[in-house]
């Protein structure tokens, strides 16, 4: 019987813990990290490390904050109307 999948999210080398700002979820084979409010200090490299008895996989993604959250939110909403 396979062991459970272990999923860990990091910003740089620091583990991200679930909070009101960081929510982790999984849908089918996709693991997601949602950041509800983004601030300039959130910029950096984010990593998702997934492991089980068969091995480990890692994916990295950079985050760059281009403006204030309220401006980003308005732009996001208008692009989905």
DSSP file (Angstrom, degrees, kcal/mol; ACC not computed):
  #  RESIDUE AA STRUCTURE BP1 BP2  ACC     N-H-->O    O-->H-N    N-H-->O    O-->H-N    TCO  KAPPA ALPHA  PHI   PSI    X-CA   Y-CA   Z-CA
    1    1 A X              0   0    0      0, 0.0     2,-0.0     0, 0.0     0, 0.0   0.000 360.0 360.0 360.0 128.4    0.0    0.0    0.0
    2    2 A X        -     0   0    0      1,-0.1     2,-0.1    50,-0.0     3,-0.1  -0.305 360.0-117.5 -67.0 148.1    1.5    3.4   -1.0
    3    3 A X        -     0   0    0      1,-0.1    50,-0.1     3,-0.0    -1,-0.1  -0.430  41.7 -83.0 -79.9 161.4    2.3    5.9    1.7
    4    4 A X        -     0   0    0     -2,-0.1     2,-0.3     1,-0.1    -1,-0.1  -0.267  47.1-104.5 -64.1 148.7    0.6    9.2    1.8
    5    5 A X        -     0   0    0     47,-0.1     2,-0.5    -3,-0.1    47,-0.2  -0.594  30.9-147.6 -73.8 130.3    1.9   12.0   -0.3
    6    6 A X  E     -A   51   0A   0     45,-3.2    45,-2.5    -2,-0.3     2,-0.4  -0.899  15.0-170.5-102.2 126.7    3.9   14.6    1.7
    7    7 A X  E     -A   50   0A   0     -2,-0.5     2,-0.4    43,-0.2    43,-0.2  -0.973   5.4-179.9-122.4 129.7    3.6   18.2    0.4
    8    8 A X  E     -A   49   0A   0     41,-2.5    41,-3.1    -2,-0.4     2,-0.4  -0.996  10.9-157.8-131.3 132.6    5.7   21.1    1.7
    9    9 A X  E     -A   48   0A   0      7,-0.4     7,-2.9    -2,-0.4     2,-0.3  -0.900  16.1-179.2-108.4 137.5    5.6   24.7    0.5
   10   10 A X  E     -AB  47  15A   0     37,-2.5    37,-2.7    -2,-0.4     2,-0.6  -0.971  27.8-150.3-134.9 150.1    8.6   27.0    1.0
   11   11 A X  E >  S-AB  46  14A   0      3,-2.6     3,-2.0    -2,-0.3     2,-0.4  -0.980  86.5 -39.1-113.2 113.4    9.5   30.6    0.3
   12   12 A X  T 3  S-     0   0    0     33,-2.8    35,-0.1    -2,-0.6    -2,-0.0  -0.603 126.0 -31.4  65.1-122.8   13.3   30.5   -0.1
   13   13 A X  T 3  S+     0   0    0     -2,-0.4     2,-0.5    -3,-0.1    -1,-0.3   0.260 116.8 103.7-107.8  10.2   14.3   28.0    2.5
   14   14 A X  E <  S-B   11   0A   0     -3,-2.0    -3,-2.6     1,-0.0     2,-0.1  -0.825  72.6-124.0 -99.9 126.9   11.6   28.8    5.0
   15   15 A X  E     -B   10   0A   0     -2,-0.5     2,-0.5    -5,-0.2    -5,-0.3  -0.441  22.0-135.0 -67.0 135.6    8.6   26.5    5.3
   16   16 A X        -     0   0    0     -7,-2.9    -7,-0.4    -2,-0.1     2,-0.3  -0.819  17.5-157.2 -93.6 128.4    5.2   28.2    4.8
   17   17 A X        -     0   0    0     -2,-0.5     5,-0.2     1,-0.1    -7,-0.0  -0.817  30.6 -94.5-103.4 146.4    2.6   27.3    7.3
   18   18 A X        +     0   0    0     -2,-0.3     2,-0.3     3,-0.1     5,-0.2  -0.301  60.8 146.4 -57.7 139.9   -1.2   27.7    6.6
   19   19 A X        -     0   0    0      3,-2.6    -1,-0.0    -3,-0.0    -3,-0.0  -0.864  66.8 -76.8-155.7-173.3   -2.6   31.0    7.8
   20   20 A X  S    S+     0   0    0     -2,-0.3    16,-0.1     1,-0.2     3,-0.1   0.745 133.5  41.0 -68.9 -19.9   -5.2   33.5    6.8
   21   21 A X  S    S+     0   0    0      1,-0.2    15,-2.4    15,-0.1     2,-0.5   0.755 115.8  49.2 -95.2 -29.4   -2.8   34.7    4.1
   22   22 A X  E     +D   35   0B   0     13,-0.2    -3,-2.6    -5,-0.2     2,-0.4  -0.949  63.2 176.3-119.4 115.6   -1.4   31.4    2.8
   23   23 A X  E     -D   34   0B   0     11,-2.6    11,-3.1    -2,-0.5     2,-0.4  -0.973  11.4-159.6-120.1 131.7   -3.8   28.5    2.0
   24   24 A X  E     +D   33   0B   0     -2,-0.4     2,-0.3     9,-0.2     9,-0.2  -0.865  19.0 163.4-107.3 141.6   -2.7   25.2    0.5
   25   25 A X  E     -D   32   0B   0      7,-2.2     7,-3.2    -2,-0.4     2,-0.4  -0.956  24.7-144.3-149.5 168.3   -5.0   22.9   -1.4
   26   26 A X  E     -D   31   0B   0     -2,-0.3     2,-0.4     5,-0.2     5,-0.2  -0.996  10.2-177.5-140.0 131.5   -4.9   19.9   -3.7
   27   27 A X  E >   -D   30   0B   0      3,-2.7     3,-2.4    -2,-0.4     2,-0.2  -0.975  67.6 -50.4-129.4 116.8   -7.3   19.1   -6.6
   28   28 A X  T 3  S-     0   0    0     -2,-0.4     0, 0.0     1,-0.3     0, 0.0  -0.403 125.7 -17.4  55.2-119.3   -6.6   15.8   -8.4
   29   29 A X  T 3  S+     0   0    0     -2,-0.2     2,-0.5    -3,-0.1    -1,-0.3   0.191 118.4  98.2 -99.0  16.6   -2.9   15.8   -9.1
   30   30 A X  E <   -D   27   0B   0     -3,-2.4    -3,-2.7     2,-0.0     2,-0.4  -0.919  53.9-162.2-113.1 123.9   -2.5   19.6   -8.7
   31   31 A X  E     -D   26   0B   0     -2,-0.5     2,-0.4    -5,-0.2    -5,-0.2  -0.865  16.8-165.0 -99.8 136.2   -1.2   21.2   -5.5
   32   32 A X  E     -D   25   0B   0     -7,-3.2    -7,-2.2    -2,-0.4     2,-0.5  -0.936  19.1-160.3-128.3 145.5   -1.9   24.9   -5.0
   33   33 A X  E     -D   24   0B   0     -2,-0.4     2,-0.5    -9,-0.2    -9,-0.2  -0.994  14.8-165.8-119.0 123.5   -0.7   27.7   -2.9
   34   34 A X  E     -D   23   0B   0    -11,-3.1   -11,-2.6    -2,-0.5     2,-0.6  -0.945   7.3-162.7-112.8 127.8   -3.0   30.7   -2.6
   35   35 A X  E     -D   22   0B   0     -2,-0.5   -13,-0.2   -13,-0.2     3,-0.1  -0.940   3.5-165.2-108.0 112.2   -1.7   34.0   -1.2
   36   36 A X  S    S+     0   0    0    -15,-2.4     2,-0.4    -2,-0.6    -1,-0.1   0.817  77.0  22.8 -74.4 -30.7   -4.8   36.0   -0.3
   37   37 A X  S    S-     0   0    0    -16,-0.3     2,-0.5     2,-0.0    -1,-0.2  -0.989  75.3-154.1-135.8 127.5   -3.0   39.4    0.1
   38   38 A X        -     0   0    0     -2,-0.4     2,-0.3    -3,-0.1    31,-0.3  -0.867  13.5-179.6-107.9 132.8    0.4   40.0   -1.6
   39   39 A X    >   -     0   0    0     -2,-0.5     3,-2.6    29,-0.1     4,-0.3  -0.847  44.1-102.9-123.0 159.7    2.9   42.6   -0.2
   40   40 A X  G >  S+     0   0    0     -2,-0.3     3,-1.7     1,-0.3    25,-0.2   0.843 120.6  61.0 -52.1 -35.5    6.3   43.6   -1.5
   41   41 A X  G 3  S+     0   0    0      1,-0.3    -1,-0.3     3,-0.0    -3,-0.0   0.607  91.2  69.5 -69.9  -9.4    8.0   41.4    1.2
   42   42 A X  G <  S+     0   0    0     -3,-2.6    -1,-0.3     2,-0.0    -2,-0.2   0.577  74.4 113.8 -81.5 -10.0    6.2   38.4   -0.4
   43   43 A X    <   +     0   0    0     -3,-1.7     2,-0.3    -4,-0.3    21,-0.2  -0.278  46.7  75.8 -59.6 146.5    8.5   38.6   -3.5
   44   44 A X  E    S- C   0  63A   0     19,-2.0    19,-2.5     2,-0.0     2,-0.5  -0.907  84.1 -41.6 146.0-170.1   10.9   35.8   -3.9
   45   45 A X  E     - C   0  62A   0     -2,-0.3   -33,-2.8    17,-0.2     2,-0.4  -0.802  47.3-161.7 -95.9 129.7   11.2   32.2   -5.0
   46   46 A X  E     -AC  11  61A   0     15,-3.0    15,-2.6    -2,-0.5     2,-0.4  -0.867   6.6-164.6-108.7 143.8    8.5   29.7   -3.9
   47   47 A X  E     -AC  10  60A   0    -37,-2.7   -37,-2.5    -2,-0.4     2,-0.5  -0.968  13.8-159.4-129.9 144.4    8.9   26.0   -3.9
   48   48 A X  E     -AC   9  59A   0     11,-2.4    11,-2.0    -2,-0.4     2,-0.5  -0.992  13.3-168.9-118.6 121.7    6.6   23.0   -3.7
   49   49 A X  E     -AC   8  58A   0    -41,-3.1   -41,-2.5    -2,-0.5     2,-0.4  -0.957   4.3-174.8-114.5 122.9    8.3   19.8   -2.6
   50   50 A X  E     +AC   7  57A   0      7,-2.8     7,-2.9    -2,-0.5     2,-0.3  -0.954   9.8 168.9-119.2 133.4    6.2   16.6   -3.0
   51   51 A X  E     +AC   6  56A   0    -45,-2.5   -45,-3.2    -2,-0.4     2,-0.2  -0.988  12.6 155.3-145.5 154.4    7.5   13.2   -1.7
   52   52 A X  E >   - C   0  55A   0      3,-2.2     3,-1.4    -2,-0.3   -47,-0.1  -0.825  66.3 -66.2-153.3-167.5    6.4    9.6   -1.1
   53   53 A X  T 3  S+     0   0    0      1,-0.3     3,-0.1    -2,-0.2   -49,-0.0   0.708 129.0  59.2 -65.3 -17.9    8.2    6.3   -0.9
   54   54 A X  T 3  S-     0   0    0      1,-0.3     2,-0.3     0, 0.0    -1,-0.3   0.662 118.5 -85.3 -84.6 -16.6    8.9    6.5   -4.6
   55   55 A X  E <   -C   52   0A   0     -3,-1.4    -3,-2.2     2,-0.0     2,-0.4  -0.964  45.3 -66.4 147.1-164.1   10.9    9.7   -4.4
   56   56 A X  E     -C   51   0A   0     -2,-0.3     2,-0.3    -5,-0.2    -5,-0.2  -0.971  29.1-169.8-132.2 141.7   10.8   13.5   -4.3
   57   57 A X  E     -C   50   0A   0     -7,-2.9    -7,-2.8    -2,-0.4     2,-0.4  -0.972   7.3-167.8-129.1 147.5    9.8   16.1   -6.9
   58   58 A X  E     -C   49   0A   0     -2,-0.3     2,-0.4    -9,-0.2    -9,-0.2  -0.995   6.9-173.2-137.8 140.1   10.2   19.8   -6.6
   59   59 A X  E     -C   48   0A   0    -11,-2.0   -11,-2.4    -2,-0.4     2,-0.3  -0.991   9.5-159.9-131.3 143.4    8.9   22.8   -8.6
   60   60 A X  E     +C   47   0A   0     -2,-0.4     2,-0.3   -13,-0.2   -13,-0.2  -0.915   9.2 179.5-123.5 148.4   10.0   26.4   -8.2
   61   61 A X  E     -C   46   0A   0    -15,-2.6   -15,-3.0    -2,-0.3     2,-0.2  -0.977  21.6-133.1-148.1 133.9    8.3   29.7   -9.2
   62   62 A X  E     -C   45   0A   0     -2,-0.3     2,-0.5   -17,-0.2   -17,-0.2  -0.598  15.1-155.0 -83.7 148.3    9.3   33.3   -8.8
   63   63 A X  E     -C   44   0A   0    -19,-2.5   -19,-2.0    -2,-0.2     2,-0.5  -0.991  10.6-176.5-122.5 125.8    6.8   35.9   -7.5
   64   64 A X        -     0   0    0     -2,-0.5     2,-0.6   -21,-0.2   -24,-0.1  -0.988  18.1-144.3-121.9 125.9    7.3   39.5   -8.3
   65   65 A X        -     0   0    0     -2,-0.5     3,-0.1   -25,-0.2   -22,-0.1  -0.798  17.3-179.0 -90.5 120.4    4.9   42.1   -6.8
   66   66 A X        -     0   0    0     -2,-0.6     2,-0.3     1,-0.1    -1,-0.1   0.621  60.9 -13.3 -97.3 -15.1    4.3   44.9   -9.4
   67   67 A X  S    S-     0   0    0    -28,-0.0    -1,-0.1     2,-0.0     2,-0.1  -0.922  91.2 -48.5-164.8-173.0    2.0   47.2   -7.4
   68   68 A X     >  -     0   0    0     -2,-0.3     4,-2.3     1,-0.1     3,-0.3  -0.363  53.8-113.0 -71.6 155.4   -0.2   47.5   -4.4
   69   69 A X  H  > S+     0   0    0    -31,-0.3     4,-3.1     1,-0.2     5,-0.2   0.892 115.2  55.1 -57.0 -43.8   -2.6   44.8   -3.6
   70   70 A X  H  > S+     0   0    0      1,-0.2     4,-1.9     2,-0.2    -1,-0.2   0.878 109.7  47.2 -62.2 -36.7   -5.7   47.0   -4.2
   71   71 A X  H  > S+     0   0    0     -3,-0.3     4,-2.2     2,-0.2    -1,-0.2   0.918 113.4  48.2 -68.2 -42.7   -4.4   47.8   -7.7
   72   72 A X  H  X S+     0   0    0     -4,-2.3     4,-2.8     1,-0.2    -2,-0.2   0.917 110.3  52.2 -61.6 -44.4   -3.6   44.2   -8.5
   73   73 A X  H  X S+     0   0    0     -4,-3.1     4,-2.5     1,-0.2    -1,-0.2   0.910 110.1  47.6 -61.5 -44.1   -7.1   43.1   -7.2
   74   74 A X  H  X S+     0   0    0     -4,-1.9     4,-2.3    -5,-0.2    -1,-0.2   0.919 113.3  48.1 -63.8 -43.4   -8.9   45.6   -9.5
   75   75 A X  H  X S+     0   0    0     -4,-2.2     4,-1.5     2,-0.2    -2,-0.2   0.905 111.7  50.6 -63.6 -41.7   -6.8   44.6  -12.5
   76   76 A X  H  < S+     0   0    0     -4,-2.8     4,-0.4     1,-0.2    -2,-0.2   0.931 111.7  47.1 -62.0 -46.9   -7.5   40.9  -11.8
   77   77 A X  H >< S+     0   0    0     -4,-2.5     3,-1.2     1,-0.2    -2,-0.2   0.903 110.9  50.7 -64.3 -41.1  -11.2   41.4  -11.5
   78   78 A X  H >< S+     0   0    0     -4,-2.3     3,-0.9     1,-0.3    -1,-0.2   0.803 105.1  57.5 -69.3 -26.6  -11.5   43.5  -14.7
   79   79 A X  T 3< S+     0   0    0     -4,-1.5    -1,-0.3     1,-0.2    -2,-0.2   0.569 106.4  50.2 -80.3  -6.2   -9.6   40.8  -16.7
   80   80 A X  T <         0   0    0     -3,-1.2    -1,-0.2    -4,-0.4    -2,-0.2   0.150 360.0 360.0-115.6  18.3  -12.1   38.1  -15.8
   81   81 A X    <         0   0    0     -3,-0.9    -1,-0.1    -4,-0.0    -2,-0.1   0.439 360.0 360.0 -92.1 360.0  -15.3   40.0  -16.7
